[in-house]
Amino acid sequence: MKKSLLLLLGLVMVLFLAACGGEEGSEENTSGDSSDEGSDEASGDVKLRIAWWGEQSRNDYTLEVIELYEEQNPGVTIEPEYASWDDYWRKLAPQAAANELPDIIAMDLSYLSQYAENGQLANLSDFIGSEINVDNISEDNINTGKVNDGLYGFNLGVNAVGFQYNPEKLKEIGIEEIPEDWTWDDFMEMSQKAADAGVYFDNGFQADVFFNYYLRQNGKRLYAEDGSGLGYEDDQLFVDFFSMIQKEVEKGATPTPDFMAQLAGPEDDPVVKGEGVGIFQWSNQFVGLEQTSGLDFNIAPMPGPNVSDGLFLKPSMFFSVAENSEAKAEAAKFIDFFVNNIEANKLILGERGVPVSSAVKEALAEEVSSSQAEVFEYISWVEENSTPMGPADPAAAGEIIELLTNLSEQISYGEITPEDAAEHFRTNAESILK
């Protein structure tokens, strides 16, 4: 009996010592404020995969951020996967179907609902306040990643659309500056001057982004509030907007879609090469434009009227965590690091949007370049001259974007009239969204 009791006591001591030893191997979060509570990783090495889209400058600094995280978190190895926008989504879809998504995924607003509602993204709500510190992040910025009652994307930064133009090239076509209160009529007049001078005024419009802006100017939205249909009833809005785009291509003020698709990279862009005046695009792309071109640009608001109704602050992108990830807590810690760590953000410098952390934004005030300072200033202006974004895009947004893009290109080439395209879009979009 005594012998059995001694063996039992010995076994208990071994188990106790093993448990104590395991505590020493636990990893510490180095971003400053997060705990390991809720971690589903066993002690020891952790391997994460992370995927994003972007140009080479984004790839370069993101790799530096990953290296910094690995240095500060021994035992964590992060494998990067990156591609251009189109190739990124082509690759992500089959990975999702095979339940093999990377642990951390760059996610766009237009795809967030789709991946979340398909059960392919983890709900980040459990990590808020623990792995992800939100002390300096507003509730509004956090909520942009919500789908229904869950948080499926964490906002990395905010941006807004605008017209980024070369002031010297503008003067060459006889225009001194673009005023804050310019209108679509002004835009058409200016673009005609560019065409007459043999240069492009702009590179065209991403159909879904700028048609939605135009609709918002007119008190409508691309999607209904509940995502079950289109958010406008009058197809004349479609006809007016895409007729304008068609005229721009026909008069030579905007390149054809084929021309833009055949460019080898951003360095071949007409505006970068000094063959165009400007680009309608998101504010977080401004720094890359100046870096790639070596030229100085200004940012003008979108054309009016009702510019404040049209503009909104959009999450530039999210980081999401895959539901199939076996290291969700560690993935959440990396998101915290990316959003809150000052040293990391001195590498990022707001390229993925003006930081959502007020502490990071303040710390970068004296660090950012003149280019980034101009973006910060523009976003501050938009904050005072915009309306709320509204609900996340519906799950079928990807199909709607493809449909609208194809129709826009057909209109530009005269293959379909804006009137017929409007009818075709409504019929098919309503069917997709039901």
RODO-2510 file (C-alpha; in nm, 4 decimals, decimal comma):
residues 434
     n   res          X          Y          Z
     1     m     0,0000     0,0000     0,0000
     2     k     0,2809     0,2379     0,0967
     3     k     0,4612     0,1550    -0,2252
     4     s     0,1503     0,2359    -0,4321
     5     l     0,1026     0,5625    -0,2478
     6     l     0,4631     0,6651    -0,3100
     7     l     0,4279     0,5909    -0,6811
     8     l     0,1114     0,7975    -0,6983
     9     l     0,2730     1,0926    -0,5211
    10     g     0,5707     1,0699    -0,7543
    11     l     0,3470     1,0822    -1,0592
    12     v     0,1645     1,3889    -0,9266
    13     m     0,4979     1,5690    -0,8703
    14     v     0,6125     1,4921    -1,2254
    15     l     0,2925     1,6295    -1,3738
    16     f     0,3132     1,9400    -1,1527
    17     l     0,6731     2,0141    -1,2537
    18     a     0,5914     1,9624    -1,6218
    19     a     0,3074     2,2132    -1,5982
    20     c     0,5340     2,4695    -1,4300
    21     g     0,8033     2,4208    -1,6934
    22     g     0,5496     2,4884    -1,9695
    23     e     0,4894     2,8392    -1,8328
    24     e     0,8502     2,9375    -1,9054
    25     g     0,8091     2,8645    -2,2761
    26     s     0,5089     3,0938    -2,3272
    27     e     0,5610     3,3820    -2,5661
    28     e     0,5255     3,7459    -2,4715
    29     n     0,3410     3,9925    -2,6952
    30     t     0,5881     4,2640    -2,7903
    31     s     0,3435     4,5195    -2,9287
    32     g     0,2953     4,6458    -2,5777
    33     d    -0,0546     4,5868    -2,4525
    34     s    -0,1889     4,2472    -2,5549
    35     s    -0,2057     3,9338    -2,3436
    36     d    -0,1783     3,5677    -2,4414
    37     e    -0,5199     3,4908    -2,2977
    38     g    -0,7309     3,2925    -2,5439
    39     s    -0,4265     3,1660    -2,7355
    40     d    -0,4912     2,8372    -2,9130
    41     e    -0,1274     2,7704    -2,9950
    42     a     0,0792     2,5229    -2,8009
    43     s     0,4106     2,6461    -2,6614
    44     g     0,6962     2,6302    -2,9094
    45     d     0,7479     2,7495    -3,2664
    46     v     0,4583     2,9067    -3,4536
    47     k     0,4433     2,9317    -3,8312
    48     l     0,2066     3,1770    -3,9965
    49     r     0,1241     3,2492    -4,3578
    50     i     0,0239     3,6014    -4,4572
    51     a    -0,1109     3,7206    -4,7927
    52     w    -0,1646     4,0646    -4,9409
    53     w    -0,1902     4,2443    -5,2736
    54     g     0,0077     4,5462    -5,3876
    55     e     0,2951     4,6942    -5,5772
    56     q     0,6642     4,6410    -5,5080
    57     s     0,7005     4,9292    -5,2628
    58     r     0,4260     4,7756    -5,0439
    59     n     0,5864     4,4338    -5,0695
    60     d     0,9232     4,5735    -4,9612
    61     y     0,8126     4,7483    -4,6432
    62     t     0,5706     4,4695    -4,5467
    63     l     0,8591     4,2233    -4,5588
    64     e     1,0522     4,4592    -4,3289
    65     v     0,7602     4,4694    -4,0844
    66     i     0,7460     4,0885    -4,0865
    67     e     1,1191     4,0713    -4,0169
    68     l     1,0794     4,3163    -3,7285
    69     y     0,7977     4,1087    -3,5792
    70     e     1,0016     3,7897    -3,6073
    71     e     1,2967     3,9592    -3,4346
    72     q     1,0762     4,0690    -3,1457
    73     n     0,8873     3,7383    -3,1284
    74     p     1,1416     3,4521    -3,1302
    75     g     0,9791     3,1292    -3,2304
    76     v     0,7380     3,2906    -3,4771
    77     t     0,8049     3,2457    -3,8480
    78     i     0,5895     3,4226    -4,1065
    79     e     0,5735     3,3095    -4,4683
    80     p     0,4649     3,5885    -4,7078
    81     e     0,2475     3,5488    -5,0174
    82     y     0,1839     3,8553    -5,2333
    83     a     0,0561     3,9370    -5,5793
    84     s    -0,1087     4,2047    -5,7890
    85     w    -0,4744     4,2848    -5,7176
    86     d    -0,6214     4,0583    -5,9873
    87     d    -0,3833     3,7686    -5,9276
    88     y    -0,4366     3,7917    -5,5528
    89     w    -0,8110     3,7240    -5,5718
    90     r    -0,7658     3,4569    -5,8376
    91     k    -0,5331     3,2714    -5,6018
    92     l    -0,7379     3,3296    -5,2862
    93     a    -1,0599     3,1775    -5,4200
    94     p    -0,9257     2,8219    -5,4724
    95     q    -0,7383     2,8412    -5,1417
    96     a    -1,0668     2,9229    -4,9697
    97     a    -1,2442     2,6372    -5,1492
    98     a    -0,9731     2,3951    -5,0359
    99     n    -0,9848     2,5280    -4,6777
   100     e    -0,6191     2,6316    -4,7118
   101     l    -0,6323     3,0087    -4,6699
   102     p    -0,3263     3,1823    -4,5251
   103     d    -0,3559     3,2575    -4,1526
   104     i    -0,3623     3,6343    -4,2106
   105     i    -0,5380     3,7669    -4,5192
   106     a    -0,5505     4,1180    -4,6611
   107     m    -0,9210     4,1719    -4,7199
   108     d    -1,1063     4,4346    -4,9207
   109     l    -1,4448     4,5777    -4,8292
   110     s    -1,5963     4,4424    -5,1505
   111     y    -1,5118     4,0820    -5,0543
   112     l    -1,5458     4,0937    -4,6745
   113     s    -1,9110     3,9862    -4,6570
   114     q    -1,8604     3,7074    -4,9094
   115     y    -1,5752     3,5411    -4,7212
   116     a    -1,7337     3,6039    -4,3812
   117     e    -2,0742     3,4648    -4,4739
   118     n    -1,9101     3,1598    -4,6304
   119     g    -1,7595     3,0810    -4,2899
   120     q    -1,4044     3,1295    -4,4156
   121     l    -1,3023     3,4082    -4,1752
   122     a    -1,2598     3,3938    -3,7986
   123     n    -1,4615     3,6237    -3,5749
   124     l    -1,2060     3,8644    -3,4263
   125     s    -1,4375     3,9851    -3,1500
   126     d    -1,2815     3,7457    -2,8976
   127     f    -0,9389     3,9009    -2,9547
   128     i    -1,0425     4,2650    -2,9118
   129     g    -0,8969     4,4081    -2,5916
   130     s    -0,6645     4,1112    -2,5456
   131     e    -0,4517     4,0113    -2,8449
   132     i    -0,5599     4,3285    -3,0265
   133     n    -0,5329     4,6490    -2,8253
   134     v    -0,7958     4,9062    -2,9245
   135     d    -0,7344     5,1743    -2,6595
   136     n    -0,6477     5,4336    -2,9255
   137     i    -0,8864     5,3198    -3,1978
   138     s    -1,2388     5,4534    -3,2350
   139     e    -1,5433     5,2304    -3,2299
   140     d    -1,6365     5,3601    -3,5760
   141     n    -1,3076     5,2393    -3,7215
   142     i    -1,3441     4,9004    -3,5552
   143     n    -1,7026     4,8566    -3,6710
   144     t    -1,6130     4,8961    -4,0389
   145     g    -1,5001     4,5320    -4,0271
   146     k    -1,8313     4,4010    -3,8975
   147     v    -2,0587     4,1681    -4,0922
   148     n    -2,3863     4,1042    -3,9144
   149     d    -2,2885     4,0561    -3,5483
   150     g    -1,9286     3,9474    -3,5995
   151     l    -1,5994     4,1280    -3,6581
   152     y    -1,4323     3,9653    -3,9564
   153     g    -1,1807     4,2292    -4,0637
   154     f    -0,9624     4,4712    -3,8747
   155     n    -0,9300     4,8150    -4,0325
   156     l    -0,5669     4,8973    -4,1186
   157     g    -0,6224     5,2587    -4,2203
   158     v    -0,8690     5,4972    -4,3789
   159     n    -0,8621     5,6677    -4,7157
   160     a    -1,0816     5,8572    -4,9587
   161     v    -1,1014     5,9023    -5,3331
   162     g    -0,9754     6,2162    -5,4988
   163     f    -0,8018     6,3472    -5,8099
   164     q    -0,4221     6,3316    -5,7828
   165     y    -0,2732     6,5572    -6,0450
   166     n     0,0549     6,6994    -6,1714
   167     p     0,0229     7,0798    -6,1303
   168     e     0,2907     7,1481    -6,3916
   169     k     0,1181     6,9308    -6,6497
   170     l    -0,2105     7,1032    -6,5615
   171     k    -0,0539     7,4408    -6,6385
   172     e     0,0747     7,3061    -6,9697
   173     i    -0,2855     7,2586    -7,0860
   174     g    -0,3749     7,6103    -6,9761
   175     i    -0,5268     7,5522    -6,6304
   176     e    -0,3719     7,7122    -6,3213
   177     e    -0,5291     7,4934    -6,0531
   178     i    -0,8226     7,2712    -5,9662
   179     p    -1,0496     7,4395    -5,7113
   180     e    -1,2156     7,2555    -5,4221
   181     d    -1,5593     7,3306    -5,5642
   182     w    -1,5048     7,2062    -5,9191
   183     t    -1,7901     7,0189    -6,0875
   184     w    -1,8360     6,7438    -6,3450
   185     d    -1,8936     7,0173    -6,6046
   186     d    -1,5549     7,1662    -6,5105
   187     f    -1,4029     6,8209    -6,5412
   188     m    -1,5365     6,7808    -6,8957
   189     e    -1,4027     7,1219    -6,9980
   190     m    -1,0592     7,0548    -6,8482
   191     s    -1,0342     6,7120    -7,0062
   192     q    -1,1146     6,8625    -7,3463
   193     k    -0,8200     7,0997    -7,3065
   194     a    -0,5968     6,8031    -7,2260
   195     a    -0,7196     6,6130    -7,5325
   196     d    -0,6605     6,9205    -7,7499
   197     a    -0,3044     6,9376    -7,6163
   198     g    -0,2439     6,5698    -7,6959
   199     v    -0,2238     6,4434    -7,3397
   200     y    -0,4545     6,2382    -7,1201
   201     f    -0,6428     6,4186    -6,8475
   202     d    -0,7003     6,1037    -6,6383
   203     n    -0,6712     5,7253    -6,6522
   204     g    -1,0406     5,6483    -6,6360
   205     f    -1,2602     5,5364    -6,3500
   206     q    -1,2821     5,2124    -6,1572
   207     a    -1,6451     5,1497    -6,2399
   208     d    -1,7861     5,0354    -5,9064
   209     v    -1,5974     5,2909    -5,6945
   210     f    -1,6778     5,6017    -5,8919
   211     f    -2,0274     5,5089    -6,0021
   212     n    -2,1068     5,4620    -5,6340
   213     y    -1,9594     5,8074    -5,5641
   214     y    -2,1794     5,9538    -5,8391
   215     l    -2,4852     5,7795    -5,6966
   216     r    -2,4086     5,9076    -5,3472
   217     q    -2,3888     6,2606    -5,4868
   218     n    -2,7450     6,2076    -5,6020
   219     g    -2,8687     6,0693    -5,2712
   220     k    -2,8447     5,7023    -5,3717
   221     r    -2,6057     5,4097    -5,3231
   222     l    -2,4885     5,1255    -5,5440
   223     y    -2,6420     4,8691    -5,3086
   224     a    -2,9624     4,8677    -5,1060
   225     e    -2,9166     4,9026    -4,7295
   226     d    -2,9719     4,5299    -4,6722
   227     g    -2,7688     4,4266    -4,9781
   228     s    -3,0657     4,2518    -5,1392
   229     g    -3,0695     4,4673    -5,4532
   230     l    -2,9465     4,7850    -5,6155
   231     g    -2,9719     5,1067    -5,4176
   232     y    -3,1102     5,3290    -5,6947
   233     e    -3,4248     5,3159    -5,9071
   234     d    -3,3583     5,5667    -6,1868
   235     d    -3,1413     5,4152    -6,4603
   236     q    -3,0794     5,7615    -6,6029
   237     l    -2,8110     5,7959    -6,3334
   238     f    -2,6294     5,4986    -6,4875
   239     v    -2,6735     5,6392    -6,8388
   240     d    -2,5437     5,9860    -6,7436
   241     f    -2,2332     5,8601    -6,5649
   242     f    -2,1218     5,6028    -6,8190
   243     s    -2,2028     5,8285    -7,1133
   244     m    -1,9562     6,0742    -6,9649
   245     i    -1,6891     5,8043    -6,9453
   246     q    -1,7594     5,7011    -7,3048
   247     k    -1,7128     6,0598    -7,4246
   248     e    -1,3823     6,0840    -7,2380
   249     v    -1,2438     5,7812    -7,4218
   250     e    -1,3829     5,8907    -7,7594
   251     k    -1,2220     6,2351    -7,7425
   252     g    -0,8852     6,0937    -7,6301
   253     a    -0,8870     6,2451    -7,2808
   254     t    -0,8820     5,8969    -7,1234
   255     p    -0,6886     5,5884    -7,2441
   256     t    -0,8832     5,2859    -7,3611
   257     p    -0,9237     4,9985    -7,1131
   258     d    -0,7065     4,7775    -7,3360
   259     f    -0,4259     5,0330    -7,3282
   260     m    -0,4299     5,0411    -6,9466
   261     a    -0,4517     4,6607    -6,9195
   262     q    -0,1381     4,6168    -7,1310
   263     l     0,0833     4,8342    -6,9111
   264     a     0,3700     4,6305    -6,7660
   265     g     0,3564     4,8132    -6,4330
   266     p     0,2951     5,1479    -6,2621
   267     e     0,6153     5,2871    -6,4102
   268     d     0,4501     5,2705    -6,7549
   269     d     0,1422     5,4660    -6,6492
   270     p     0,0895     5,7713    -6,8740
   271     v     0,0695     6,0027    -6,5715
   272     v     0,3932     5,8628    -6,4284
   273     k     0,5633     5,9127    -6,7661
   274     g     0,4436     6,2723    -6,7873
   275     e     0,1875     6,1956    -7,0588
   276     g    -0,1192     6,2635    -6,8471
   277     v    -0,2459     6,5161    -6,5952
   278     g    -0,3746     6,3002    -6,3113
   279     i    -0,5419     5,9914    -6,1696
   280     f    -0,8707     5,9406    -5,9878
   281     q    -0,7753     5,7010    -5,7093
   282     w    -0,7638     5,6359    -5,3352
   283     s    -0,5565     5,8633    -5,1144
   284     n    -0,3338     5,5817    -4,9855
   285     q    -0,1970     5,5452    -5,3407
   286     f    -0,0674     5,9030    -5,3493
   287     v     0,2744     5,8382    -5,1938
   288     g     0,3461     5,5517    -5,4330
   289     l     0,2509     5,7728    -5,7274
   290     e     0,5045     6,0381    -5,6277
   291     q     0,7730     5,7810    -5,5494
   292     t     0,7304     5,5945    -5,8774
   293     s     0,7136     5,9055    -6,0940
   294     g     0,9643     6,1258    -5,9131
   295     l     0,7163     6,4104    -5,9712
   296     d     0,5205     6,6347    -5,7371
   297     f     0,1424     6,5947    -5,7310
   298     n    -0,1491     6,7673    -5,5610
   299     i    -0,4762     6,6166    -5,4364
   300     a    -0,8088     6,7707    -5,5320
   301     p    -1,1477     6,6525    -5,4052
   302     m    -1,3812     6,4718    -5,6403
   303     p    -1,5929     6,6878    -5,8732
   304     g    -1,9225     6,8189    -5,7376
   305     p    -2,1938     6,9128    -5,6880
   306     n    -2,2762     6,7637    -5,3467
   307     v    -1,9213     6,6418    -5,2954
   308     s    -1,9802     6,5944    -4,9214
   309     d    -2,2625     6,3519    -4,9968
   310     g    -2,0433     6,1571    -5,2362
   311     l    -1,7266     6,1316    -5,0274
   312     f    -1,6801     5,8946    -4,7356
   313     l    -1,3912     5,7563    -4,5346
   314     k    -1,3308     5,3976    -4,6420
   315     p    -1,1194     5,1328    -4,4743
   316     s    -0,8251     5,1109    -4,7124
   317     m    -0,8139     4,7394    -4,6395
   318     f    -0,8494     4,4936    -4,3556
   319     f    -0,6487     4,2121    -4,2123
   320     s    -0,8654     3,9067    -4,1550
   321     v    -0,7788     3,5758    -3,9912
   322     a    -0,8721     3,2548    -4,1704
   323     e    -1,1180     3,0257    -3,9945
   324     n    -0,8956     2,7342    -4,0977
   325     s    -0,5954     2,8861    -3,9146
   326     e    -0,4550     2,6779    -3,6302
   327     a    -0,2841     2,9851    -3,4832
   328     k    -0,5629     3,2429    -3,4639
   329     a    -0,4399     3,4157    -3,1474
   330     e    -0,0872     3,4542    -3,2846
   331     a    -0,2319     3,5875    -3,6101
   332     a    -0,4335     3,8401    -3,4072
   333     k    -0,1163     3,9460    -3,2246
   334     f     0,0486     4,0234    -3,5580
   335     i    -0,2496     4,2386    -3,6558
   336     d    -0,2100     4,4246    -3,3266
   337     f     0,1578     4,4766    -3,4031
   338     f     0,0830     4,6033    -3,7530
   339     v    -0,1764     4,8521    -3,6300
   340     n    -0,0303     4,9682    -3,2972
   341     n     0,3466     4,9264    -3,3019
   342     i     0,5166     5,2633    -3,3593
   343     e     0,8382     5,1167    -3,4996
   344     a     0,6433     4,9076    -3,7499
   345     n     0,4378     5,2069    -3,8560
   346     k     0,7507     5,4088    -3,9225
   347     l     0,8093     5,1535    -4,1982
   348     i     0,4471     5,1498    -4,3177
   349     l     0,4111     5,5309    -4,3072
   350     g     0,0392     5,5219    -4,3748
   351     e     0,0702     5,3538    -4,7154
   352     r    -0,2262     5,1328    -4,6313
   353     g    -0,4299     5,4356    -4,5298
   354     v    -0,4086     5,6996    -4,2594
   355     p    -0,3565     5,5021    -3,9352
   356     v    -0,6628     5,4160    -3,7289
   357     s    -0,4639     5,4439    -3,4054
   358     s    -0,4572     5,8031    -3,2809
   359     a    -0,1309     5,7282    -3,0976
   360     v     0,0339     5,6055    -3,4178
   361     k    -0,1003     5,8981    -3,6183
   362     e     0,0416     6,1416    -3,3628
   363     a     0,3775     5,9630    -3,3529
   364     l     0,4049     5,9762    -3,7323
   365     a     0,3268     6,3476    -3,7582
   366     e     0,6947     6,4416    -3,7632
   367     e     0,8102     6,1250    -3,9371
   368     v     0,6076     6,1270    -4,2558
   369     s     0,7269     6,2700    -4,5839
   370     s     0,5734     6,5763    -4,7422
   371     s     0,3764     6,3365    -4,9648
   372     q     0,2268     6,1544    -4,6697
   373     a     0,1621     6,4813    -4,4883
   374     e    -0,0464     6,5894    -4,7871
   375     v    -0,2490     6,2679    -4,7591
   376     f    -0,3040     6,3266    -4,3865
   377     e    -0,4181     6,6807    -4,4662
   378     y    -0,6578     6,5601    -4,7353
   379     i    -0,8095     6,3004    -4,5034
   380     s    -0,8583     6,5686    -4,2388
   381     w    -1,0462     6,7733    -4,5012
   382     v    -1,2601     6,4732    -4,5980
   383     e    -1,3446     6,4090    -4,2323
   384     e    -1,5190     6,7472    -4,2347
   385     n    -1,6671     6,7101    -4,5835
   386     s    -1,8144     6,3606    -4,6078
   387     t    -2,0969     6,1335    -4,4969
   388     p    -2,0811     5,7861    -4,3338
   389     m    -1,9774     5,4936    -4,5503
   390     g    -2,2792     5,2742    -4,4800
   391     p    -2,2995     4,8934    -4,4521
   392     a    -2,0316     4,6612    -4,5879
   393     d    -2,0769     4,5526    -4,9476
   394     p    -2,2977     4,2432    -4,9927
   395     a    -2,1463     3,8992    -5,0336
   396     a    -2,2077     3,9048    -5,4091
   397     a    -2,0221     4,2336    -5,4573
   398     g    -1,7397     4,0630    -5,6450
   399     e    -1,9814     3,9439    -5,9138
   400     i    -2,1411     4,2882    -5,9348
   401     i    -1,8026     4,4560    -5,9767
   402     e    -1,7064     4,2161    -6,2566
   403     l    -2,0398     4,2731    -6,4310
   404     l    -2,0146     4,6503    -6,4022
   405     t    -1,6506     4,6589    -6,5140
   406     n    -1,7241     4,4531    -6,8241
   407     l    -2,0199     4,6723    -6,9174
   408     s    -1,8159     4,9883    -6,8631
   409     e    -1,5489     4,8619    -7,1023
   410     q    -1,8093     4,7683    -7,3629
   411     i    -1,9590     5,1155    -7,3383
   412     s    -1,6142     5,2724    -7,3839
   413     y    -1,5665     5,0801    -7,7089
   414     g    -1,9164     5,1522    -7,8366
   415     e    -2,0106     4,7839    -7,8235
   416     i    -2,3220     4,8612    -7,6188
   417     t    -2,5143     5,1805    -7,5569
   418     p    -2,5281     5,3229    -7,2026
   419     e    -2,9074     5,2743    -7,2140
   420     d    -2,8845     4,9048    -7,2997
   421     a    -2,6032     4,8572    -7,0491
   422     a    -2,8154     5,0155    -6,7742
   423     e    -3,0974     4,7711    -6,8424
   424     h    -2,8593     4,4755    -6,8653
   425     f    -2,6887     4,5745    -6,5414
   426     r    -3,0132     4,6111    -6,3489
   427     t    -3,1563     4,2798    -6,4674
   428     n    -2,8435     4,0810    -6,3902
   429     a    -2,7403     4,2647    -6,0733
   430     e    -3,0833     4,2288    -5,9140
   431     s    -3,0767     3,8577    -5,9952
   432     i    -2,7312     3,8159    -5,8401
   433     l    -2,8177     4,0100    -5,5252
   434     k    -3,1477     3,8335    -5,4468
***
